[in-house]
Amino acid sequence: MNIAIIAGARPNFMKIAPIIDAMKQKQSEGYNIQYRLIHTGQHYDKKMSGNFFEQLGIPEPDANLEAGGGTQAEQTAAIMIRFEKELLENKADLVLVVGDVTSTMACAITAQKLHVPVAHVEAGIRSGDWSMPEEINRLVTDSITNYFFTTSDDANKNLRSAGIGDERIFFVGNTMIDTLLKQTPYLVKPTIWEELNLKEKEYIVMTLHRPANVDQEMHLKNLIDVIVSSAKGLPLIFPVHPRTAKMLQNIGVASPNLHLIDPLGYLEFNYLVKYSKAVITDSGGITEETTVMGVPCMTLRNNTERPETCFIGTNELLGTDPVAIPPAFERLFSGNWKKGSIPELWDGKTSLRIVDAIISVFSIKKNIISAIKN
């Protein structure tokens, strides 16, 4: 069986790495399961893409579609045109897409147009917010997916309510957590640690990149000003997303405890998260990682597609109004932040469950090497 695995943007890479590892394990056990790794090139900056392959041990892609840049429509079109050519030249029995980026949707559409089944890893999650491009990507992808691999019971319920039968839903857990648990012993202390003389639990990590937070200059300035004033002088380490960097150039935010740094590699960033006092973010994936690490997390969004991080984990949804930030910091500093626990099946074995499910669905037979030799 030949599987095309799609990776397009930074959030995808930590999700596909353990799936590739699981496929290699099954190959070593004699299963005839082959993969071709397709990098769409949606993220093409070295710090946003390249070093993730190196750090996570992902093999060099078999193809890079180099479809980065342009508007969302232009990027979607470029990915579809180039992936169609790829699929016509390299036949696949299944296209496996992960997450909710543009590449996920574009490659799912292209595969179905060519009558190739689609499996979606991290299917069924919903924010209910159609102003987010990711939500549109999720809805479109899941409307044409054949096999759904889910991270939570909430995702299962969302799919069932859309009329998806249980025979196509596989509750497997979270592949991002597979990567996190595997890589935790190898986390790397970033240079900023020594430069600022950081100490465990005595600094805060922040990330901001969503349009609702960064596209309006005064709103972004207000958010950062309130965060800075609420942090009680603790260092705020802010790896700046390229989208946010453009805005920050115009608003001139500055404070002795605010440290703007370049984006970090996976191992360096998660080292900072693991030993921080808290994280303040508008990312979805980071809320999953902080939940597993037991790190308090404040999310500057009005909704989340990962409610389990709030109901079960360490995450709290603050919204986008700066007024909610000071009370949250007061709870943090008073020691009243919730402890949280780890959601079901976030145990580091999700990718093996995914590959086992694929093997079961497609009835992939073992290659009996001795029989071939005879």
C-alpha positions as CSV (number, residue, x, y, z in Angstrom):
1,M,0.0,0.0,0.0
2,N,1.3,3.5,-0.9
3,I,0.4,6.4,1.3
4,A,1.0,10.1,0.4
5,I,1.7,12.0,3.7
6,I,1.1,15.7,3.5
7,A,3.1,18.3,5.4
8,G,2.7,22.0,4.7
9,A,3.2,24.2,7.7
10,R,5.0,24.2,11.0
11,P,2.0,22.7,13.0
12,N,2.0,19.7,10.7
13,F,5.6,18.6,11.2
14,M,5.3,17.5,14.8
15,K,2.1,15.6,13.8
16,I,3.6,13.6,10.9
17,A,6.9,12.7,12.6
18,P,5.6,10.0,14.9
19,I,3.3,8.6,12.1
20,I,6.4,8.1,9.9
21,D,8.1,6.4,12.8
22,A,5.1,4.1,13.3
23,M,5.1,3.2,9.6
24,K,8.8,2.4,9.7
25,Q,8.1,0.1,12.7
26,K,5.4,-1.7,10.8
27,Q,7.7,-2.1,7.8
28,S,10.2,-3.7,10.0
29,E,7.5,-6.1,11.1
30,G,7.0,-7.1,7.5
31,Y,4.0,-5.1,6.6
32,N,3.8,-3.8,3.0
33,I,3.1,-0.2,3.9
34,Q,5.0,2.5,1.9
35,Y,4.8,6.2,2.2
36,R,5.8,9.2,0.1
37,L,6.3,12.4,2.1
38,I,5.0,15.6,0.3
39,H,6.0,19.0,1.6
40,T,3.7,21.6,0.0
41,G,6.1,24.4,0.9
42,Q,3.3,26.4,2.6
43,H,5.8,27.5,5.2
44,Y,9.1,28.0,3.6
45,D,11.1,30.1,6.1
46,K,14.0,28.0,7.6
47,K,13.0,28.8,11.2
48,M,9.3,28.1,10.5
49,S,9.9,24.9,8.6
50,G,13.3,23.5,7.8
51,N,14.8,22.8,11.2
52,F,11.7,21.0,12.3
53,F,12.6,18.2,9.9
54,E,16.1,18.1,11.3
55,Q,15.1,18.2,15.0
56,L,12.3,15.7,14.8
57,G,14.2,13.2,12.6
58,I,11.8,13.5,9.7
59,P,13.3,12.3,6.4
60,E,13.8,14.7,3.6
61,P,10.5,15.0,1.6
62,D,10.2,13.0,-1.5
63,A,8.7,16.1,-3.1
64,N,8.5,19.8,-2.2
65,L,5.7,21.6,-4.1
66,E,7.2,25.0,-3.2
67,A,3.8,26.6,-3.0
68,G,4.5,29.2,-0.3
69,G,3.5,32.8,-0.5
70,G,0.5,34.7,-2.0
71,T,-3.0,35.1,-0.8
72,Q,-4.9,32.2,0.7
73,A,-6.7,31.7,-2.6
74,E,-3.4,31.8,-4.6
75,Q,-1.7,29.4,-2.2
76,T,-4.6,27.0,-2.2
77,A,-4.7,27.0,-6.0
78,A,-0.9,26.5,-6.3
79,I,-0.9,23.6,-3.9
80,M,-3.8,21.9,-5.7
81,I,-2.2,22.3,-9.1
82,R,1.1,21.0,-8.0
83,F,-0.3,18.2,-5.9
84,E,-2.5,17.0,-8.7
85,K,0.7,16.6,-10.9
86,E,2.4,14.8,-8.0
87,L,-0.5,12.4,-7.5
88,L,-0.8,11.7,-11.3
89,E,2.9,10.9,-11.5
90,N,3.1,8.9,-8.2
91,K,0.0,6.9,-7.6
92,A,-1.3,6.6,-4.0
93,D,-3.8,4.3,-2.3
94,L,-4.4,6.8,0.4
95,V,-3.7,10.5,1.1
96,L,-3.1,11.3,4.7
97,V,-3.5,14.9,5.8
98,V,-3.1,16.3,9.3
99,G,-4.3,19.4,11.1
100,D,-6.1,22.3,9.6
101,V,-3.8,24.4,7.5
102,T,-4.4,25.4,3.9
103,S,-2.4,22.4,2.6
104,T,-4.7,20.0,4.5
105,M,-7.8,21.3,2.7
106,A,-6.2,21.7,-0.7
107,C,-4.6,18.3,-0.8
108,A,-7.8,16.6,0.4
109,I,-9.8,18.2,-2.4
110,T,-7.2,17.3,-5.0
111,A,-7.1,13.7,-3.8
112,Q,-10.8,13.2,-3.9
113,K,-11.0,14.8,-7.4
114,L,-8.6,12.0,-8.5
115,H,-10.6,9.4,-6.6
116,V,-8.0,8.7,-3.9
117,P,-9.3,8.1,-0.4
118,V,-8.4,10.7,2.3
119,A,-7.6,10.1,6.0
120,H,-7.6,13.1,8.2
121,V,-5.6,13.1,11.4
122,E,-7.0,15.5,14.0
123,A,-10.4,15.4,12.4
124,G,-13.6,16.7,14.0
125,I,-12.3,19.6,16.1
126,R,-14.3,22.7,15.8
127,S,-14.2,26.3,17.2
128,G,-17.5,27.4,15.6
129,D,-15.7,30.6,14.5
130,W,-15.9,30.9,10.7
131,S,-13.8,34.0,10.7
132,M,-10.8,31.7,11.3
133,P,-9.3,30.3,8.1
134,E,-8.5,27.1,10.0
135,E,-12.2,26.5,10.8
136,I,-13.1,26.6,7.1
137,N,-10.2,24.3,6.3
138,R,-11.5,21.8,9.0
139,L,-15.1,21.9,7.7
140,V,-14.2,21.5,4.1
141,T,-11.6,18.7,4.8
142,D,-14.0,16.7,7.0
143,S,-16.8,17.0,4.5
144,I,-14.8,15.0,2.0
145,T,-12.7,12.8,4.3
146,N,-13.1,9.0,4.2
147,Y,-11.4,8.1,7.5
148,F,-11.3,10.3,10.6
149,F,-8.6,10.0,13.3
150,T,-9.7,12.0,16.3
151,T,-8.0,13.5,19.4
152,S,-11.0,13.7,21.8
153,D,-14.6,12.6,22.5
154,D,-15.7,16.2,21.6
155,A,-14.3,15.7,18.1
156,N,-16.2,12.3,17.8
157,K,-19.4,14.0,18.8
158,N,-18.9,16.8,16.2
159,L,-18.4,14.2,13.5
160,R,-21.4,12.1,14.5
161,S,-23.6,15.2,14.6
162,A,-22.5,15.8,10.9
163,G,-23.7,12.3,10.0
164,I,-20.4,10.5,10.0
165,G,-20.8,6.8,11.0
166,D,-18.8,5.3,13.8
167,E,-17.2,2.8,11.4
168,R,-15.3,5.7,9.9
169,I,-14.3,7.4,13.1
170,F,-11.2,6.2,15.0
171,F,-10.6,7.8,18.4
172,V,-6.8,7.4,18.6
173,G,-5.4,10.3,20.7
174,N,-3.0,13.1,19.8
175,T,0.0,12.7,17.6
176,M,1.5,16.0,18.7
177,I,1.7,14.5,22.2
178,D,3.5,11.4,20.7
179,T,6.2,13.8,19.5
180,L,6.3,15.8,22.7
181,L,6.7,12.8,24.9
182,K,9.4,11.3,22.7
183,Q,11.4,14.5,22.4
184,T,11.1,15.7,26.0
185,P,14.4,14.1,27.1
186,Y,16.1,15.9,24.2
187,L,14.8,19.4,24.7
188,V,17.5,22.0,24.1
189,K,18.2,25.0,26.3
190,P,18.0,28.1,24.0
191,T,20.7,30.7,24.0
192,I,18.3,33.2,25.5
193,W,18.3,31.3,28.7
194,E,21.9,32.2,29.5
195,E,21.7,35.6,27.9
196,L,18.9,36.7,30.3
197,N,20.0,34.4,33.2
198,L,16.5,32.8,33.2
199,K,15.5,30.7,36.1
200,E,12.9,27.9,36.2
201,K,9.3,29.1,36.9
202,E,10.5,32.7,36.9
203,Y,9.6,33.8,33.4
204,I,6.6,33.7,31.1
205,V,6.4,32.6,27.4
206,M,4.1,34.4,25.1
207,T,3.1,33.9,21.4
208,L,0.6,35.9,19.3
209,H,-0.2,35.5,15.7
210,R,-4.0,35.4,15.1
211,P,-5.6,38.2,13.1
212,A,-8.0,39.1,15.9
213,N,-5.0,39.9,18.1
214,V,-2.3,41.2,15.7
215,D,-3.9,42.8,12.7
216,Q,-5.1,46.0,14.5
217,E,-2.1,48.0,15.8
218,M,-3.8,49.6,18.8
219,H,-5.4,46.4,20.0
220,L,-2.0,44.6,19.7
221,K,-0.3,47.4,21.6
222,N,-3.0,47.3,24.3
223,L,-2.7,43.6,24.7
224,I,1.1,43.7,25.1
225,D,1.0,46.7,27.4
226,V,-1.5,44.9,29.8
227,I,0.5,41.7,29.7
228,V,3.7,43.6,30.5
229,S,2.1,45.4,33.4
230,S,0.5,42.2,34.8
231,A,3.7,40.2,34.7
232,K,5.1,41.8,37.9
233,G,8.5,42.3,36.3
234,L,9.0,38.7,35.3
235,P,10.8,38.3,31.9
236,L,8.3,37.9,29.0
237,I,9.9,35.8,26.3
238,F,8.2,36.5,23.0
239,P,9.3,34.4,20.0
240,V,7.8,36.6,17.3
241,H,5.8,35.1,14.4
242,P,6.6,36.8,11.1
243,R,3.0,38.0,10.8
244,T,3.3,39.7,14.2
245,A,6.8,41.1,13.6
246,K,5.4,43.3,10.8
247,M,2.9,44.8,13.1
248,L,5.3,45.3,16.0
249,Q,7.6,47.4,13.8
250,N,4.8,50.0,13.6
251,I,3.7,50.3,17.2
252,G,7.0,50.5,19.0
253,V,6.3,48.4,22.1
254,A,9.2,48.3,24.5
255,S,9.7,47.3,28.2
256,P,12.7,46.1,30.2
257,N,11.0,42.8,30.9
258,L,9.7,42.2,27.3
259,H,12.2,40.3,25.1
260,L,11.3,39.9,21.4
261,I,13.3,37.0,19.9
262,D,13.3,35.2,16.6
263,P,11.1,32.0,16.2
264,L,12.7,29.0,17.9
265,G,13.1,25.4,16.9
266,Y,10.8,22.8,18.4
267,L,13.3,21.6,21.0
268,E,14.3,25.0,22.1
269,F,10.8,26.4,22.2
270,N,9.4,23.5,24.3
271,Y,12.3,23.8,26.7
272,L,11.2,27.3,27.4
273,V,7.6,26.2,27.8
274,K,8.4,23.3,30.1
275,Y,10.3,25.4,32.6
276,S,8.2,28.6,32.4
277,K,5.8,29.8,35.1
278,A,3.1,30.2,32.5
279,V,2.3,30.6,28.8
280,I,0.1,33.3,27.3
281,T,-0.8,32.5,23.7
282,D,-3.4,32.4,20.9
283,S,-2.2,29.1,19.5
284,G,-4.2,25.9,19.6
285,G,-1.3,23.4,19.6
286,I,0.6,25.1,22.4
287,T,-2.5,24.6,24.7
288,E,-2.2,20.9,24.2
289,E,1.5,20.8,25.0
290,T,1.1,22.9,28.1
291,T,-1.7,20.6,29.3
292,V,0.6,17.6,29.1
293,M,3.5,19.5,30.7
294,G,1.3,20.8,33.5
295,V,2.1,24.4,32.7
296,P,-0.6,27.1,33.3
297,C,-1.8,28.5,29.9
298,M,-3.8,31.7,29.2
299,T,-5.4,31.7,25.7
300,L,-6.2,35.1,24.1
301,R,-9.1,33.8,22.0
302,N,-12.9,33.9,22.3
303,N,-13.2,30.2,21.4
304,T,-11.2,27.1,21.0
305,E,-11.3,24.0,18.9
306,R,-9.6,22.1,21.8
307,P,-12.0,22.4,24.7
308,E,-10.4,19.5,26.5
309,T,-7.4,21.7,27.2
310,C,-9.8,23.9,29.3
311,F,-12.1,21.3,30.8
312,I,-9.4,18.8,31.6
313,G,-6.0,20.5,31.1
314,T,-4.3,23.6,32.3
315,N,-5.6,26.1,29.8
316,E,-8.0,29.0,30.4
317,L,-9.8,30.9,27.6
318,L,-9.5,34.6,28.4
319,G,-10.9,36.1,25.2
320,T,-9.4,39.0,23.2
321,D,-10.3,41.8,25.6
322,P,-7.3,42.9,27.6
323,V,-9.5,43.4,30.7
324,A,-9.4,39.7,31.3
325,I,-5.6,39.5,31.6
326,P,-4.9,41.1,35.0
327,P,-7.3,38.8,37.0
328,A,-5.8,35.8,35.3
329,F,-2.3,36.8,36.3
330,E,-3.5,37.4,39.9
331,R,-4.8,33.8,40.0
332,L,-1.4,32.6,38.6
333,F,0.7,34.5,41.1
334,S,-1.6,33.6,44.1
335,G,-1.1,29.9,43.3
336,N,-4.8,29.4,42.4
337,W,-4.3,28.2,38.9
338,K,-6.0,24.8,38.2
339,K,-3.7,21.7,38.2
340,G,-5.3,20.0,35.2
341,S,-4.8,16.4,34.0
342,I,-4.0,14.7,30.7
343,P,-6.9,13.8,28.3
344,E,-7.6,10.2,27.4
345,L,-5.2,8.5,25.0
346,W,-2.7,11.3,25.0
347,D,-0.2,8.7,25.9
348,G,2.5,8.7,23.2
349,K,0.9,5.7,21.3
350,T,-1.5,7.5,19.0
351,S,0.5,7.1,15.8
352,L,0.7,3.3,16.2
353,R,-3.0,3.2,16.7
354,I,-3.4,5.2,13.4
355,V,-1.2,2.9,11.4
356,D,-2.8,-0.2,12.9
357,A,-6.2,1.2,11.9
358,I,-5.0,1.8,8.3
359,I,-3.6,-1.7,8.2
360,S,-7.0,-3.0,9.4
361,V,-9.1,-1.0,7.0
362,F,-7.0,-1.9,4.0
363,S,-6.2,-5.4,5.1
364,I,-2.5,-5.0,4.4
365,K,-0.9,-8.4,4.4
366,K,2.6,-9.0,5.8
367,N,5.3,-9.7,3.3
368,I,6.5,-13.1,4.2
369,I,10.2,-12.8,3.4
370,S,10.9,-16.5,3.7
371,A,8.1,-17.3,1.3
372,I,9.4,-14.8,-1.2
373,K,12.9,-16.3,-1.0
374,N,11.5,-19.8,-1.6
